[in-house]
């Protein structure tokens, strides 16, 4: 029974690992983000840094959503296969 579920578990593990790595990376980026900036002419480099950070976060956010959805779908597929195989053994 477990032989048929091994590959979906491996795929789920890979997708979930990538998801966790992306979440950690995004959280390290947002730790550097400031809520407010009081900028004068001398602090214009800080504004550029914040814009770069937000661009990176905005680039990662769709990937996080897709990987989260893929992880959830794979988990549902694994559960469905397990139930299906359990029902096949009963018959």
N, C-alpha and C positions, 0 to 999 in steps of 0.2 A: 504494500500500500504506500509506503513512504517513498519508494523509488520514483513513482510518478509525480510526487509532490516536491521532489528535490530541486528540480530546475526552476519552478516558480518561486520557491523559497530563496534560491540563489539570486534570481532576478530581483526579488523584493529586497533582499539584503543589500544588493549593489545600489539600487535606486534610493533606498532609505539612507545608506551611508553617504551618498552624494548629497542628499537633501540635508542631512545633519551638517556636513562640511559647509554647504552654502549658507545655512542658518548661522553657523559660527562666524563665518566670514562677514556676513551682513551685520551681525551684532558688533563685531570689532570695528566695522566702518561707522556704525551709528554711535559708538562710544566717542568717536572723535568729533561728532557733529555738535555744534552749539545751538542752543535754543534761540538765543538772541545775539546779535552782533551790533556793537556800537562802533561804527567805522568812521574814521577820519581819513584824510589823504594818506597818512603814514601806515594805516592798517589795511590797505587795499589788497595786499597779498593774502590776508585772512579770508576775504570774500572769495577770492579765486579758489582757495583750498576748500571752502565750504561748497562751492559750486561743483568742484570735481568730486567731492565725497557724495553729494546728492546724485550726480550723474551715475556714479558707480552703483549706488543703492537702487536707483531707478532701473538700471540695467539688470541687476540681479533679481529684483522682485518678480518678474514674470517667470524666470527659471524656478524660483522657489515655489511658486504656485503650481507650475506644471509638474515638478517633481513630487510635491505633496499629493497632487491628484493622482499621479501615476502610482505612488506608494499605496494610496488608499484603494485604488482599483485592483492592484495586484493582491492586496490583502483580501479583498472580496472574492477574487478569482480563486485564491488558495482555499478560502473557507468553502466556497461552492464546490470545488473539486473534492475537498475532504468529505463534505456531506454526500456528494454523489457517490464517491467510492464506498462510504459507509453504507449507503442504501444498496449498492450492488452486492456487498458482502452479506447483507441480511437475506437477500433473495436467493 
